[in-house]
Amino acid sequence: MKSWILSDEQRWEFDCKGFIIISNFLELDLTQEIAAVARGFERPHYSQTSCLLDQHPIFNKVIFHPAVDHISGQFFGDYRIKTSVLVINPAKEKRTGGIEWPSWHQDADHGTHPYYQTGWPCPLFQLRFFMALSDVEFAEHGGLALYPGSHRTKLSWPFSHKSVPAASEIPTLRQGDCLMMHQATLHTALPNESARDRLNIQVLTTPVWIRSNEAETVSGKILNELSEEHKNRIMPAKW
């Protein structure tokens, strides 16, 4: 079985920048199979569909993918799946509305004490795996812009929330590539000005001791079909 242990260079880059790109994270045939199912969730606006285990059996293959497992274990040891999300940024000609771009923010728990307010530099409480189901070759394809090193600053965002500063990075991704991000890295989705939809799946993992107001909701039927190993990976909805 292929090992997904990150190299020292990859760990160093992630620590410095707050994100890295991992090429060929998902097998191409699996990526295309998931993308075909994902198109059934398209809306005429930017959309996020969460808790994917209950949505279609195919998502089981990506949420419990060995790459997610190996890398999460390297950072956290034992870990839990916080949640999963399908994101669709529709082509410009199909879009009828949605969010305003840019919208710079940090991802964090929606609780009383957001993760990024716990200490500085902000500890790693959450790995966010953004797995590309479609190619993102240019900024016009509606991918992400990220500000390198922003997970390590206590300063408020000094730029306009409606601009993309020159030092930002806008990664290019091929189908099956993954952008892995620290939860405190400042980032924004960009408008999709192209003629094709941008699709990705996000899987969020955390150490076992995290208490969260968000969790992967799984029906009893689906839960009973999971292996014991996979059941134990699901973050409980209540503690």
C-alpha positions in Angstrom: 0.0 0.0 0.0 1.3 3.5 -0.9 2.6 5.5 2.0 1.3 9.1 2.3 3.8 10.2 5.0 4.9 13.7 4.3 8.6 14.5 3.9 10.4 16.9 6.2 10.4 19.5 3.4 6.6 19.2 3.0 6.2 19.6 6.8 8.5 22.6 6.8 6.6 24.3 4.0 3.3 23.6 5.6 4.5 25.0 8.9 5.8 28.2 7.2 3.0 28.9 4.8 0.0 27.3 6.4 -0.8 25.2 3.3 0.8 22.9 0.8 -0.2 21.2 -2.5 -0.1 17.4 -2.6 -0.2 16.2 -6.2 -2.1 13.0 -7.3 -3.7 12.8 -3.8 -6.7 10.9 -5.2 -6.5 8.3 -8.0 -7.7 9.8 -11.3 -10.4 7.1 -11.9 -11.8 7.6 -8.4 -11.7 11.4 -8.8 -13.7 11.2 -12.1 -16.2 8.8 -10.5 -16.8 11.1 -7.6 -17.0 14.2 -9.9 -19.8 12.4 -11.9 -21.8 11.9 -8.8 -21.0 15.4 -7.5 -22.6 17.0 -10.6 -25.9 15.8 -9.3 -25.6 18.3 -6.5 -25.1 21.4 -8.7 -27.0 24.6 -8.0 -27.2 27.8 -9.9 -25.1 29.5 -7.2 -22.0 28.8 -5.0 -23.0 25.9 -2.8 -21.7 23.7 0.0 -23.2 20.3 0.8 -22.0 18.9 4.1 -22.1 15.6 5.9 -21.4 13.6 2.7 -21.6 10.1 4.2 -25.4 10.4 4.2 -25.5 11.8 0.6 -24.0 9.0 -1.5 -21.9 5.8 -0.9 -19.2 7.1 -3.2 -18.1 9.7 -0.7 -17.1 7.0 1.7 -14.1 6.3 -0.6 -12.7 9.8 -0.2 -13.6 10.6 3.5 -11.8 7.4 4.6 -9.1 7.5 1.9 -5.7 6.2 3.0 -4.1 9.6 2.2 -6.4 11.4 4.6 -5.7 8.7 7.2 -1.9 8.6 6.9 -1.4 12.3 6.9 -3.9 13.0 9.7 -2.2 10.3 11.8 1.2 11.9 11.1 0.0 15.2 12.6 -2.4 14.1 15.3 -1.7 10.5 16.0 -5.3 9.3 16.8 -7.8 11.7 15.1 -11.4 12.2 14.2 -13.3 13.2 11.0 -14.8 16.6 11.9 -17.0 16.8 8.8 -17.0 16.7 5.0 -18.2 19.2 2.4 -18.8 19.2 -1.3 -18.2 22.7 -2.8 -19.4 23.7 -6.2 -18.5 27.1 -7.7 -20.6 27.2 -10.9 -19.6 28.5 -14.3 -20.2 32.2 -14.8 -23.0 31.7 -17.4 -24.9 29.4 -15.0 -24.5 31.5 -11.9 -27.6 33.4 -10.7 -26.3 34.6 -7.4 -24.3 33.5 -4.4 -21.6 34.9 -2.1 -19.6 38.1 -2.5 -16.0 37.7 -3.5 -13.3 38.1 -2.3 -14.2 37.3 1.3 -11.1 36.7 3.4 -11.5 34.6 6.5 -10.0 31.9 8.7 -11.8 28.6 9.1 -12.5 27.6 12.7 -14.9 25.9 15.0 -18.3 27.8 15.3 -18.1 27.7 19.1 -17.7 30.1 21.9 -13.9 30.2 21.5 -12.8 30.1 17.9 -9.7 28.0 17.3 -7.6 31.0 16.1 -8.1 32.9 19.4 -6.5 30.2 21.6 -2.9 31.2 21.3 -0.2 32.6 19.0 1.1 31.2 16.8 -2.3 29.5 16.5 -2.0 25.7 17.2 -3.0 23.3 14.6 -6.4 22.0 15.6 -7.8 21.1 12.2 -6.4 19.8 8.9 -8.5 20.8 5.9 -8.1 18.7 2.8 -9.4 20.4 -0.3 -9.4 17.7 -3.0 -9.9 19.0 -6.5 -12.6 17.2 -8.6 -11.9 19.6 -11.5 -8.9 21.4 -12.9 -8.1 24.8 -11.5 -5.5 26.2 -13.9 -6.1 30.0 -13.6 -7.5 32.4 -11.1 -10.6 32.8 -13.4 -11.5 29.2 -12.6 -12.8 30.1 -9.1 -10.3 28.4 -6.9 -8.8 29.7 -3.7 -6.4 32.6 -2.9 -4.4 32.2 0.3 -2.1 34.4 2.2 1.1 32.5 3.1 2.1 32.6 6.8 -1.1 34.3 7.9 -1.8 31.4 10.4 1.2 32.8 12.4 0.2 36.4 12.9 -2.0 38.0 15.5 -2.4 41.1 13.5 -5.8 42.0 12.0 -6.1 41.7 8.2 -4.4 45.0 7.0 -5.7 44.8 3.4 -9.1 45.4 1.9 -11.4 42.4 2.2 -12.4 43.0 -1.4 -8.9 42.8 -2.9 -6.4 40.0 -3.6 -3.0 41.3 -2.3 0.0 40.8 -4.4 1.7 38.4 -1.9 -1.3 36.1 -2.1 -0.9 32.7 -3.7 -3.6 31.2 -6.0 -2.6 27.6 -6.4 -3.2 25.6 -9.6 -4.6 22.1 -9.2 -5.3 19.2 -11.4 -8.1 16.7 -10.8 -7.1 14.6 -7.9 -4.6 17.1 -6.4 -5.1 18.3 -2.8 -4.6 21.6 -1.1 -4.0 20.9 2.6 -4.5 23.9 4.9 -4.0 24.9 8.5 -7.4 26.1 9.9 -6.0 29.6 10.7 -4.6 30.4 7.2 -6.4 33.4 5.7 -8.0 32.5 2.4 -10.9 33.4 0.1 -12.8 31.7 -2.7 -12.6 33.5 -6.0 -15.4 34.2 -8.5 -15.6 31.5 -11.3 -15.3 33.5 -14.5 -14.8 30.4 -16.7 -17.2 28.3 -18.7 -16.9 25.2 -16.4 -17.8 24.4 -12.8 -15.2 24.2 -10.1 -15.8 21.3 -7.8 -14.0 20.1 -4.8 -14.5 17.9 -1.7 -13.2 19.0 1.7 -12.5 16.6 4.5 -11.7 18.1 8.0 -9.8 16.1 10.6 -9.0 17.0 14.2 -7.2 15.4 17.2 -9.4 13.3 19.4 -9.5 15.7 22.3 -11.1 18.6 20.3 -14.7 19.5 21.4 -16.6 20.9 18.5 -20.1 22.3 17.7 -19.8 20.8 14.3 -19.8 17.1 13.5 -20.4 14.7 10.6 -24.1 13.7 10.9 -24.6 10.1 10.0 -27.9 8.2 9.9 -28.2 5.0 11.9 -28.5 3.0 8.7 -25.2 4.3 7.2 -23.4 4.1 10.5 -24.3 0.4 10.8 -22.7 -0.2 7.4 -19.4 1.3 8.4 -16.5 -0.8 9.8 -15.7 -0.4 13.4 -12.5 1.4 12.4 -14.5 3.9 10.4 -17.2 4.3 13.1 -14.5 5.3 15.5 -13.2 8.0 13.2 -16.5 10.0 13.3 -16.6 12.9 15.7 -19.5 12.4 18.1 -22.3 15.0 17.7 -22.6 15.2 21.5 -20.0 14.7 24.2 
